[in-house]
Amino acid sequence: MNVYEIISFGLYLLVVLAIGIWFFFKGKTESEKDYFLGGRKMSGLVAALSAGASDMSAWCLMGLPGAIYLVGMGQVWISVGLIIGTILAWIFIAPRLRVYAIKANDSITIPQFLTNRFLSKSAVLRLVCAIVFLVAYCIYMASSLVACGNLFSTLTGGFIDKTWGMVIAGLIIIAYTMLGGFNAVCWTDFIQGMLMLAAIMLLPIIMLIMMGTGNLAEGFMPWLTAGEDTLHLESSNYFNLLSSGNVDWESISSILSGLGWGLGYFGMPHIIVRYMSIKSKKEMRKSQIVGSCWTFAILVMAAVFALVAHNFVGSMSVYLNNEGERVAEMVFVDVVRQIFKWGPLALIGGLLVSAIIAASMSTADSQLLLASSAFASDIFKGTIKKNATDKQMVWVSRIVVVVISIIAFVIAFFGDSIMKLVSDAWAIFGAAFSPAIILALYWKRFNYKGCVSGIIAGFVVSCIWVFVKIDGATIGTITNLYAIIPGFIAGLAASIIGTLVTKAPTNEVMQLFDEVRNSDELKYNIPEQDEAVKENA
């Protein structure tokens, strides 16, 4: 345990708690729209970094670098897929979803938007969405708790074990999410996003400088010249973009699976809800630029970090998990703690390690808020108590935050690796919602029954791919194909077929689609009206 690390880490946790307390006492989170969507008043910069930080959870600083560090360049296709996906989502999904959500009865959640998009009063779609949210978000949050538990244990030298670390992290996340709602989540995500980017850009530079100084690097890292052990890094085809070194199914499926990650961006609720919160067309343009650049930078640097760390620390970060598999998810922490381990330098180390906690919390808080809003707005108010007040809605959501956290903790306690948990949740969400969101925004003929069919089909197929085992191996492992790909195809096909074999939408639904498509908000050659002109109008 390093006292300086603990001090730095403790100060960071106090800051995020203070943000939640500030927005609670500020008294602007008592309406449903304020609590769940920040009153649609988010600036472009905050919304963009919040979307990025809620997306790039601990897997970006632990799971992804660990996979590239351990296996090699064949894992870089995940970064490529995510970069393409996030840029396309900011360009084609963000502006239209923001406008459509407002015009579709001022929708504040994704289930609300999908229901209002078809001017439907049926609760079926909301219930289906709530089930998907419950399954996927509990798995997703579990990955964040696992990361936090590992880091608390590492920072305290085992004084706080992994289980208690997960409990402490969970309580902190629950506290500022319950207190401050969407505003607190976005502003903590903003700080966390800046911290994550600074950490992942700084470390590769320091490692390269230290390796270039010869004896200094060897003095800092005595294991650089040590012989390989039984947990050595893979060397065959390490720098080959084809994972097997040949054009075969292993390499092709690896590329397809990596690129397939990008499909998730079109329907990831905790990311695309940020698009709905942006206050104006002008701020949307800022968000598109900042959000795309931030994601590009952090994904590229995560890969660079892993490749530099491969030479910098050798095999020191490779260990066997409980199932006897080789993993390397602590490489980021190992590098930080070895570079900044003397005296006050550990304050910097503690701050950089806090970036991982930041990544974990920024995703977990968003997931908690979205899952609780799905229950409060779409089930409690939608079916149980339709005349519920804003205050009742906020408090119901706060109770749901606690319940979901408990379920996530149980999954984390018995769970898998960080990368595995994140990939499963991402696949389920992407397969269920991405086809529905794309078609809802761009296909005029798309109808309610087609939407329900597509979400169910994508959810079921991705879950089969992730959870069903044959002779002890999942279908995903057997086929070597990421679950989001078959799930997305199934969801898209079911949406189209379900729409074409049922009645076309009503004229009112068609008119709403045309109104959104022809909106000045989506025409970049028309400047925004001055606020005073809007008020007079």
C-alpha positions in Angstrom: 0.0 0.0 0.0 1.3 3.4 -0.9 0.0 6.3 1.2 0.4 8.9 -1.5 -1.7 6.7 -3.9 -4.4 6.4 -1.3 -4.5 10.2 -0.7 -4.8 10.9 -4.4 -7.4 8.3 -5.0 -9.4 9.4 -1.9 -9.5 13.0 -3.1 -10.8 11.9 -6.5 -13.6 10.0 -4.9 -14.5 13.0 -2.7 -14.8 15.1 -5.8 -17.3 12.9 -7.6 -19.3 12.6 -4.4 -19.3 16.4 -4.0 -20.7 16.8 -7.6 -23.7 14.6 -6.7 -24.3 16.5 -3.5 -24.0 19.8 -5.3 -26.7 18.9 -7.8 -28.9 17.5 -5.1 -28.9 20.7 -3.0 -29.0 22.8 -6.1 -32.7 21.7 -6.3 -32.9 21.2 -10.1 -33.4 17.4 -10.3 -36.9 17.1 -9.0 -38.7 17.0 -12.3 -38.6 13.9 -14.5 -36.9 15.6 -17.4 -34.3 17.2 -15.2 -33.4 14.0 -13.4 -33.3 11.7 -16.4 -32.2 14.1 -19.2 -30.7 17.3 -17.5 -33.7 19.3 -18.9 -32.2 19.0 -22.4 -29.7 21.7 -21.5 -26.4 19.9 -21.9 -23.6 21.8 -23.7 -21.9 20.2 -26.6 -18.6 19.7 -24.8 -20.1 18.1 -21.7 -22.5 15.9 -23.7 -19.7 14.7 -26.0 -17.3 13.8 -23.2 -20.1 12.3 -21.2 -21.1 10.1 -24.1 -17.5 9.0 -24.6 -16.8 8.4 -20.9 -20.0 6.4 -20.3 -19.0 4.3 -23.4 -15.3 3.7 -22.6 -15.6 1.9 -19.3 -12.8 0.1 -17.5 -12.5 -2.3 -20.5 -10.9 0.6 -22.4 -8.0 0.9 -19.9 -8.0 -2.7 -18.7 -9.8 -5.1 -21.0 -8.8 -3.8 -24.4 -5.1 -2.9 -23.7 -4.8 -6.2 -21.8 -6.1 -8.2 -24.9 -3.8 -6.4 -27.3 -0.8 -6.6 -24.9 -1.4 -10.4 -24.5 -2.4 -11.5 -27.9 -1.2 -8.9 -30.3 -2.4 -6.7 -33.3 -5.2 -9.1 -34.2 -7.2 -7.5 -31.4 -6.8 -4.0 -32.8 -9.9 -4.5 -35.1 -12.1 -3.8 -32.1 -10.7 -0.3 -31.9 -11.2 0.1 -35.7 -14.8 -1.0 -35.5 -15.5 1.3 -32.5 -14.0 4.3 -34.2 -16.0 3.8 -37.4 -19.2 3.1 -35.3 -18.9 6.2 -33.1 -18.3 8.6 -36.0 -21.2 7.2 -38.0 -23.5 7.4 -34.9 -22.6 11.1 -34.3 -23.2 12.0 -37.9 -26.3 10.0 -38.7 -28.0 9.1 -35.4 -27.3 12.0 -33.0 -28.9 15.0 -34.8 -32.0 13.1 -36.0 -32.6 11.3 -32.7 -32.4 14.6 -30.8 -35.1 16.3 -33.1 -37.3 13.2 -33.3 -37.3 12.7 -29.5 -38.5 16.2 -29.0 -41.2 16.0 -31.6 -42.3 12.6 -30.5 -44.1 13.9 -27.4 -40.9 15.1 -25.8 -39.5 11.6 -25.1 -36.9 11.4 -22.4 -35.9 7.7 -22.6 -35.2 5.3 -25.5 -38.3 3.1 -24.8 -40.4 6.2 -24.7 -39.0 7.4 -28.0 -39.6 4.1 -29.7 -43.2 4.0 -28.4 -44.0 7.7 -29.2 -42.4 7.3 -32.6 -45.4 5.1 -33.6 -47.9 7.2 -31.5 -48.8 4.0 -29.6 -50.4 3.6 -26.2 -49.4 0.0 -25.9 -47.1 -1.0 -23.1 -45.6 -4.0 -24.9 -42.6 -2.3 -26.3 -41.8 -0.6 -23.0 -41.9 -3.9 -21.2 -39.7 -5.6 -23.7 -37.2 -2.8 -23.5 -37.2 -2.9 -19.7 -36.4 -6.6 -19.8 -33.4 -6.0 -22.2 -32.3 -3.2 -20.0 -32.4 -5.3 -16.8 -30.4 -8.2 -18.3 -27.8 -6.1 -20.2 -27.2 -3.4 -17.7 -26.8 -5.7 -14.7 -24.1 -7.5 -16.7 -22.5 -4.2 -17.8 -22.4 -2.8 -14.4 -21.0 -6.0 -13.0 -17.9 -5.5 -15.2 -17.4 -2.0 -13.7 -17.7 -3.4 -10.1 -15.2 -6.2 -11.0 -12.7 -3.5 -12.2 -13.3 -1.3 -9.1 -12.9 -4.3 -6.8 -9.6 -5.3 -8.4 -8.2 -1.8 -8.2 -9.2 -1.2 -4.5 -7.5 -4.4 -3.6 -4.4 -3.5 -5.6 -4.1 0.1 -4.3 -4.5 -1.0 -0.6 -2.1 -3.9 -1.0 -4.8 -6.4 -0.3 -6.0 -4.6 2.9 -9.3 -4.2 1.2 -10.1 -7.3 -0.7 -11.9 -7.5 -4.1 -15.3 -8.1 -2.6 -15.2 -5.1 -0.2 -13.7 -3.0 -3.0 -16.8 -3.7 -5.1 -19.1 -2.8 -2.2 -17.3 0.5 -1.6 -17.3 1.4 -5.3 -21.0 0.5 -5.7 -22.0 2.6 -2.7 -20.2 5.7 -4.1 -21.7 5.2 -7.6 -25.2 4.8 -6.1 -24.7 7.9 -3.9 -23.9 10.4 -6.6 -26.3 8.9 -9.1 -29.2 8.9 -6.7 -28.4 12.4 -5.5 -27.7 14.4 -8.7 -29.3 12.4 -11.5 -28.4 13.1 -15.1 -26.6 16.4 -14.4 -24.3 14.8 -11.8 -23.7 11.8 -14.1 -22.8 14.0 -17.0 -20.5 16.3 -15.1 -18.7 13.5 -13.4 -18.4 11.8 -16.8 -16.9 15.1 -18.1 -14.1 15.0 -15.5 -13.6 11.3 -15.9 -13.4 11.6 -19.7 -10.6 14.2 -19.4 -8.8 12.1 -16.9 -9.0 8.9 -19.0 -7.7 10.7 -22.1 -4.8 12.3 -20.2 -3.8 9.0 -18.7 -3.8 7.0 -21.9 -1.9 9.6 -23.8 0.7 10.3 -21.2 1.9 6.8 -20.3 3.1 5.6 -23.8 5.2 8.7 -24.1 6.8 8.2 -20.7 7.4 4.5 -21.5 9.1 5.3 -24.8 11.3 8.0 -23.1 12.4 5.5 -20.4 13.1 2.7 -22.9 15.2 5.2 -24.9 17.4 6.0 -22.0 18.9 2.5 -21.7 20.2 1.9 -18.2 17.5 4.1 -16.6 14.8 2.0 -18.1 16.6 -1.2 -17.0 17.0 0.2 -13.6 13.4 1.0 -13.3 12.3 -2.3 -14.9 14.7 -5.1 -13.8 12.4 -7.7 -15.3 13.0 -6.4 -18.9 16.0 -8.6 -19.2 14.5 -11.6 -17.3 14.0 -14.9 -19.0 10.5 -15.8 -20.1 8.3 -17.8 -17.7 5.4 -20.2 -18.1 3.1 -17.2 -18.6 5.1 -15.7 -21.5 3.4 -13.4 -24.0 2.4 -14.8 -27.3 5.1 -14.1 -29.9 3.7 -15.9 -33.0 2.1 -13.3 -35.4 2.0 -10.8 -32.5 2.4 -7.8 -34.9 0.2 -9.4 -37.7 -3.2 -7.9 -38.2 -4.4 -11.4 -39.2 -4.7 -13.2 -35.9 -3.6 -16.5 -37.3 -1.1 -15.1 -39.7 -3.1 -16.6 -42.7 -6.3 -15.7 -44.6 -8.5 -18.3 -42.9 -11.7 -18.3 -40.9 -9.9 -17.5 -37.6 -8.5 -14.3 -39.1 -11.6 -13.4 -41.0 -13.9 -14.0 -38.0 -11.6 -11.9 -35.9 -11.8 -9.0 -38.3 -15.6 -9.3 -38.6 -16.0 -9.5 -34.9 -13.8 -6.5 -34.2 -15.6 -4.4 -36.8 -18.9 -5.7 -35.5 -18.4 -3.8 -32.2 -19.1 -0.6 -34.1 -22.7 -1.8 -34.7 -23.4 -1.3 -31.0 -23.1 2.5 -31.2 -26.4 2.9 -33.1 -28.5 1.6 -30.3 -26.5 1.8 -27.0 -29.0 3.5 -24.7 -26.6 5.0 -22.2 -24.7 6.6 -25.1 -27.4 7.8 -27.5 -29.5 9.3 -24.6 -26.7 11.9 -24.5 -27.7 12.9 -28.0 -31.2 13.7 -26.8 -29.9 15.9 -24.0 -28.0 18.4 -26.2 -29.6 21.8 -26.0 -29.2 23.1 -29.6 -28.2 22.5 -33.1 -25.1 24.6 -32.6 -24.1 22.5 -29.6 -24.8 19.3 -31.5 -22.2 20.3 -34.1 -19.6 20.8 -31.3 -20.5 17.4 -29.8 -20.1 15.7 -33.1 -16.5 17.0 -33.5 -15.4 16.6 -29.9 -17.1 13.2 -29.4 -15.6 11.7 -32.6 -12.1 13.1 -31.9 -12.2 12.0 -28.2 -13.1 8.4 -29.1 -10.6 8.2 -31.9 -7.8 9.5 -29.7 -8.5 7.2 -26.7 -9.0 4.0 -28.8 -5.8 4.6 -30.8 -3.8 5.4 -27.7 -5.2 2.3 -25.9 -3.7 0.2 -28.7 -0.4 2.2 -28.7 -0.2 1.8 -24.9 -0.6 -2.0 -25.2 2.0 -2.4 -27.9 4.6 -0.2 -26.0 3.8 -2.0 -22.7 4.5 -5.3 -24.5 8.2 -4.3 -24.8 8.3 -2.2 -21.6 7.2 -4.7 -18.9 7.7 -8.0 -20.7 5.4 -10.7 -19.2 5.0 -9.3 -15.7 1.3 -8.4 -16.2 0.3 -11.9 -17.4 -1.4 -14.1 -14.8 -3.9 -17.0 -14.7 -7.5 -16.5 -13.6 -9.6 -18.9 -11.6 -10.3 -20.9 -14.7 -6.7 -21.3 -15.7 -6.8 -18.8 -18.6 -4.1 -16.3 -19.3 -5.2 -12.7 -18.8 -3.5 -9.4 -18.6 -6.1 -6.9 -17.5 -3.9 -5.2 -14.9 -1.2 -4.1 -17.3 -2.2 -0.4 -17.1 -2.1 -0.5 -13.3 1.3 -2.3 -13.3 2.8 0.3 -15.6 1.6 3.2 -13.6 2.7 1.8 -10.3 6.2 1.0 -11.5 6.7 4.4 -13.1 5.3 6.5 -10.2 6.2 4.5 -7.2 8.6 6.7 -5.3 7.5 9.3 -2.8 5.3 12.1 -3.9 5.4 10.8 -7.5 2.8 8.3 -6.3 0.3 11.1 -6.1 0.4 11.2 -9.9 0.2 7.4 -10.0 -2.8 7.4 -7.8 -4.5 10.0 -10.0 -3.7 8.0 -13.1 -5.0 4.8 -11.6 -8.1 6.8 -10.6 -8.7 7.1 -14.3 -9.6 3.4 -14.4 -12.0 3.9 -11.5 -13.3 6.9 -13.4 -13.9 4.8 -16.5 -15.7 2.2 -14.4 -17.9 4.7 -12.6 -18.7 6.8 -15.6 -20.2 3.8 -17.3 -21.9 2.3 -14.2 -23.6 5.6 -13.3 -25.0 6.0 -16.8 -26.3 2.4 -16.8 -27.9 2.8 -13.4 -29.7 6.0 -14.5 -30.9 4.5 -17.8 -32.1 1.3 -16.2 -33.9 3.1 -13.4 -35.5 5.6 -15.8 -36.7 2.6 -17.9 -38.5 1.2 -14.9 -39.7 4.5 -13.5 -40.9 6.1 -16.7 -41.8 3.1 -18.8 -43.2 0.6 -16.3 -44.1 2.4 -13.1 -45.7 5.5 -14.7 -46.5 3.7 -18.0 -48.5 0.8 -16.5 -48.6 0.8 -12.7 -49.4 4.4 -11.7 -50.1 6.5 -14.7 -50.8 9.7 -12.7 -47.4 9.5 -10.8 -45.9 12.8 -9.9 -42.4 13.9 -10.9 -41.3 13.5 -7.3 -42.6 10.0 -7.0 -40.9 9.1 -10.3 -37.5 10.4 -9.1 -37.8 8.4 -5.8 -38.9 5.2 -7.5 -35.9 5.5 -9.8 -33.6 5.9 -6.8 -35.0 2.7 -5.3 -34.4 0.9 -8.6 -30.8 2.1 -8.6 -30.2 0.3 -5.4 -32.0 -2.9 -6.5 -30.1 -3.1 -9.8 -26.8 -2.5 -8.0 -27.4 -5.4 -5.8 -28.1 -7.7 -8.7 -25.0 -6.4 -10.5 -22.9 -7.1 -7.4 -24.1 -10.8 -7.3 -23.1 -11.2 -11.0 -19.8 -9.5 -10.4 -19.1 -11.8 -7.4 -19.5 -14.9 -9.6 -18.7 -13.2 -12.8 -16.2 -13.5 -15.6 -13.4 -11.2 -16.8 -14.0 -7.5 -17.4 -13.6 -7.9 -21.2 -16.0 -10.9 -21.3 -18.7 -9.1 -19.3 -18.5 -5.9 -21.3 -18.5 -7.8 -24.7 -21.6 -9.8 -23.7 -23.6 -6.7 -22.6 -22.5 -4.7 -25.6 -23.6 -7.5 -27.9 -27.0 -7.8 -26.3 -27.7 -4.1 -26.5 -26.4 -3.6 -30.0 -28.3 -6.6 -31.4 -31.6 -5.5 -29.7 -31.6 -1.8 -30.3 -29.3 -0.8 -33.1 -31.6 -2.1 -36.0 -34.7 -0.6 -34.3 -33.1 2.9 -33.9 -31.7 3.0 -37.4 -35.0 2.0 -39.0 -37.1 4.2 -36.7 -35.1 7.2 -37.8 -34.7 6.4 -41.5 -37.6 4.1 -42.7 -41.0 5.8 -43.0 -42.8 2.5 -43.4 -41.4 1.0 -40.2 -44.1 0.1 -37.7 -44.7 -0.8 -34.0 -45.0 -4.5 -34.5 -41.8 -4.6 -36.6 -40.0 -2.7 -33.9 -41.1 -5.1 -31.2 -40.2 -8.1 -33.4 -36.7 -6.8 -34.1 -35.8 -6.0 -30.5 -37.0 -9.5 -29.3 -35.2 -11.3 -32.2 -31.9 -9.4 -31.7 -32.0 -9.9 -27.9 -32.8 -13.7 -28.1 -30.3 -14.5 -30.8 -27.5 -12.6 -29.0 -28.3 -14.2 -25.7 -28.2 -17.7 -27.3 -24.8 -16.9 -28.8 -23.5 -15.7 -25.4 -25.1 -18.1 -22.9 -26.0 -21.4 -24.6 -23.2 -24.0 -24.4 -22.6 -27.1 -26.4 -20.1 -29.5 -24.9 -19.0 -26.9 -22.4 -18.4 -24.1 -25.0 -20.6 -21.2 -26.0 -21.9 -20.9 -29.5 -19.8 -17.7 -29.8 -16.6 -19.7 -28.9 -17.4 -22.5 -31.3 -18.1 -20.2 -34.2 -15.4 -17.7 -33.3 -17.9 -15.0 -34.2 -19.0 -12.1 -31.9 -22.6 -12.3 -30.8 -23.5 -8.9 -32.0 -23.2 -9.9 -35.7 -25.8 -12.7 -35.8 -27.9 -10.8 -33.3 -27.9 -7.6 -35.4 -28.7 -9.6 -38.6 -31.6 -11.4 -36.8 -32.9 -8.1 -35.4 -32.8 -6.3 -38.7 -34.4 -9.2 -40.6 -37.2 -9.5 -38.0 -37.8 -5.8 -38.0 -38.2 -5.6 -41.8 -40.3 -8.8 -42.1 -42.5 -7.9 -39.2 -43.1 -4.5 -40.7 -43.9 -5.7 -44.2 -46.3 -8.5 -43.2 -48.4 -6.1 -41.0 -50.3 -2.9 -41.6 -48.5 0.3 -42.6 -48.3 3.0 -39.9 -51.2 5.6 -39.7 -51.1 8.9 -41.6 -50.3 10.7 -38.3 -47.2 8.5 -37.8 -46.1 9.2 -41.4 -46.7 12.9 -41.0 -44.5 12.9 -37.9 -41.7 11.2 -39.8 -41.9 13.8 -42.6 -42.0 16.7 -40.1 -38.7 15.4 -38.5 -37.1 14.8 -41.9 -37.9 18.3 -43.1 -37.0 20.0 -39.9 -34.7 23.0 -40.1 -32.8 21.6 -37.2 -31.4 18.9 -39.6 -30.5 21.4 -42.3 -26.9 22.6 -41.8 -27.2 25.4 -44.3 -29.9 27.1 -42.3 -28.6 29.0 -39.2 -30.2 28.6 -35.8 -32.7 31.3 -34.9 -31.8 33.7 -32.2 -33.3 32.7 -28.8 -35.2 36.0 -28.7 -36.8 35.3 -32.1 -37.8 31.8 -30.9 -39.4 33.2 -27.8 -41.4 35.8 -29.8 -42.4 33.1 -32.3 
